[in-house]
Amino acid sequence: MKRLLFIFFLIISTFVFSQEKAEKDLKVGLVLSGGGAKGLAHIGALKVIEESGVRIDYIGGTSMGAIIGALYASGYSATQLDSIFRETDFSSLIQDNIPRSAKTFYEKQESEKYALVLPFDKFKVGFPSGLSKGQNVYNLISKLTSHVSTVSDFSKLPIPFFCVATNVETGKEVILDRGYLPRAVTASGALPSLFSPVVIDDKVLIDGGVVNNYPVNEVRAKGMDIIIGVDVQDSLKNRDNLRSAFDVLVQINNYRTINDMIKKREKTDVYIHPNIQDFSVVSFDEGKNIVESGIVAAESYREELENIASRQKPVNREEVKFDANDFIYIKEVKIEGNEKYTRSYVLGKLKLRTPDEITYEDFSEGINNLSATGNFQDINYRLIEDENNENTLLLQLRESRSSMMLRFAVHYDDLFRTAALVNITKKRLLTNNDIASLDLIAGDNLRYNFEYYIDKGFYWSVGFNSKYHFFETDVPLDFINPDFDAEISVPVNKLSIKYSDFTNQLYFETLFRRTLIFGLGGEHKYLRYLSETIGTDENNLPRTVFESTNYYSAFGFLKYDTYDNSFFPKKGAYFSGDFHWYLLAHGRNKSFEPFSLAKAKMGYAHTFFNTISAHLTTEGGFKWGGPETTSLDFALGGYGFKEMNNIIPFMGYEAISLRGNTYLKSTLTFDYEIFRKNHVNISVNIANVGNDLFENGQWIDGVDYSGFSAGYGLETVLGPMEIKYSYSPELNESEWYVTLGYRF
């Protein structure tokens, strides 16, 4: 009897065990390798995996595999990811290009002057830890994962997830499976030399591909029965394809990863290896083809994938709700880690007043503007939403240790000629929020520009500027007639003059509504110009001094600027108004009487058909009072130089060809960007220039001066490079203008 009971129990146990085995649900893990732009092939592979019906139960990724994996784990479908990445400008994303509209007025000026910036702490030249801080990547992932921003344990995501980073101090692997998802993913993708390291929990982290570019063992350890892997790693390149230091760096890292894949491939049940040999880690412009390569590679495994799906039990997963609102309501801001920079400074750079509702785009621009100051090594933020859909912004900052920079630029135009600029900038010189900057300019003309600025954000900021400009050029005789009392007995068409300007300004300014700035100040200006072509002075030297006077004035200004590009604007508007009240003078001008100068300029840019844009500007100025003082009159002509005093460009004429105490000018430019950063444009400008045009009605009696031009422009790391051919109907003559580099 006992034997019969034992046999019966054995039969029942075997039947139950077999049934449980038959009903066991397969858990499938997904491994996504790093590979830069080639990681877009993950999206194509995921499309086929989805179509096959496979349920992914865990995702482990490295670098680009971490980015794709995190977004997929947070609930996006492969089709949604394809749409997202098709619309992403990877060039701006990787380079941390800060939209011009995100910068303060001071930073717009700074970013449009220098071509090369290097750390210069303790007067020693250094190099940045990466070409990019990865702030744009962080901003994008933060927005895309805002619906799971409260999830700190990545195993609680719609699909459990982890990513791999490398501790740069120890060289050891770090598994990131909790914390703030965008920060973890940014650390996993911090490719050395391209992105700066990321600090998490006091660990300095870089790209996980350095130690583990295919975390198959770690995914298997999560209890996965089946491993599907998508491998987009580089193969070794020959000498012909190693074209840069970056290529060599990637090749060195590939020595180990390729060898590791021999064993890791054996541990992968479905190994998908797209044909990506024609692409590089930065081939983001080939995104469509890279995604297609992932589809093609995964299709060859469709039967196996469908078989895996048939062995999985149906699971009803909760539908993921994405944030559809493009606006964020921020009720308060909490700032941590700011030791040297005040709260008002940080909020001023963010251009944020709380409580406020702003767009994600404006919020990202504010974060980027804070990053663009260079004062913060890390900007870690998190939006914490309450039950009323109102957010508290938690801003965690790590201030940069570097406070001194060495900056360089070069330039050429027809007025100042060749110029090379060396700049020394020191932050936190006297107080935490200040910056001191000295430009030393050598070339055909020696110049300097010193700026000291205390930035108070939305509050009143204070600045001091001292600059000296000098140039020598030929001018028509009527240019000096108002300043010259003697008769010239011989026929002279042009004179060579030496023009120098020494100006000091103390000013206060404040920011309104993110894009509008208003300021007041006082100015001292020493203006001097002379010619060695005619006459002799009191010391019997061969020269005639036309002006040598110190002027003292009060001034105010108002600026509005939303141009996306100051040199080749495609969209945006601009306004600049300036008023000077000259109160005192001493020097050569003995007949000085107080007078005022007012001028304004407005512009608008708009793009048609994506690559063709129109840019219209209108400007004018007039003088009121002080008829005997003419040396600060408006002078028009030339192109490509930085405006100073009232010397204003006007195409079709040589620099400083037209002069008067009143002027009106309009310019219309059509620009065609034939391919990226290459511009072909045509322009027309018209002007009336003369004395007292508003009093005598001559400002509306017709167009006195006009010029037409056609040119080619190129945006480079040194700044814009342009060549223009212009023609003036009044002169029946043509002019060529060549300008190279940023204007300073």
Secondary structure, DSSP 4 states (H G I P E B T S, - for coil): -HHHHHHHHHHHHHHHHHHHHHTPPPPEEEEE---GGGGGHHHHHHHHHHHTTPPP-EEEEETHHHHHHHHHHTT--HHHHHHHHHS--HHHHHHTPPPGGGS-HHHHHHHTT-SEEEE-GGG-----SEEE--HHHHHHHHHHTGGGTT--BGGGSSS-EEEEEEETTT--EEEE-BS-HHHHHHHHT--TEEE--EEETTEEEEEGGGT-SS-HHHHHTTT-SEEEEE--PPPPP-GGG--SHHHHHHHHHHHHHHHHHHHHHHT-SEEE----TT--TT-GGGHHHHHHHHHHHHHTTHHHHHHHHHTSPP--PPPPPP----EEEEEEEEEES-SSS-HHHHHHHHT--SSEEEEHHHHHHHHHHHHHTS-EEEEEEEEEE-TTS-EEEEEEEEE-S--EEEEEEEEEETTTEEEEEEEEEEESSSSTTEEEEEEEEEESS-EEEEEEEE--TTS-EEEEEEEEEEEEEEEEHHHHGGG--SPP-S--SEEEEEEEEEEEEEEEEEEETTTEEEEEEEEEEEEEEEESSS---TT--S-EEEEEEEEEEEEEEEEEE--S-SSS--SEEEEEEEEEEEEEEEES-TT---EEEEEEEEEEEEEETTTEEEEEEEEEEEEEE-TT--TT-EEE-BSSSPPBTTEE-BTTS-TT-EEESEEEEEEEEEEEEEETTEEEEEEEEEEEEESSHHHHTGGGS---EEEEEEEEEEEETTEEEEEEEEEETTTTEEEEEEEES---
